[in-house]
Amino acid sequence: MVRLRAHNISMSVDGYMAGPSQSPDDPLGVGGERLHEWVVATRTFRAVHGGGEGGTTGVDDAFAARAEENIGATIMGRNMFGPIRGPWPDDEWTGWWGPNPPFHHDVFVLTHHARTPVTMDGGTTFHFVTDGIESALAQATAAAGGKDVRLGGGAATIRAYLHAGLLDELDLTIVPILLGGGERVFDGAGPAGYECVEFTASPAVAHVRFARAATGTP
């Protein structure tokens, strides 16, 4: 069974997934880059994103590695794909990741504005979905070839799938910082209907994994 999984979703102690004053020059907001220092330091991140050898091992690396397992397609919001808002001015913007993005499979970008798919080096193709989250999930599930679908950010995209009850697994990483503003993960849609199935702390962060709660009478 294909599952929709959100992994390594970093959140500050006061509940923010991005800091205040997001802009094209500061896409994660003021202080937002600190949310991801734990994963950037891992051996898995460096291997996947071409950062070279080395990197930390242990608890954090294990969670980073889990995010890469059995993934056949990705869904993300337009804010994660890039800083451009409104109608696409041209086809120049192709994401933050350079000519060879780290996905190597089909990626479905939620947007209100149609655009021709963009095929990149390494097997990544960005598809632009204008007819909602259910359509994006159906397309991603078909493209995944029996593997799971990964749900990326931003926070609004994760909230939408949580609120619709479509997310099967949420791997939340709590980072011990206070951002004081920005974009919250759970505004208007907390993890109701989910149960904590794993809690693990490292010296840097705490990993809390939620799964859809079992329903029905045993």
Buried (B, 14 or more C-beta within 10 A) or exposed (E): EBBBBBBBBBBBEEBBBBBBEBEEEBBBBBBBBBBBEBBBBBBBBBBBBEBEEEBBEEBBBBBBBBBBEEBBBBBBBBBBBBBBEEEBEEEEBBBEBEEEBBBBBBBBBBBEEEBEEBEBEEEBBBBBBEEEBEEBBBBBBEBBEEBBBBBBBBBBBBBBBBBEEBBBBBBBBBBEBEBEBBBBBBEEBEBEEBEEEEEEEBEBBBBBBBBBEEEEEE
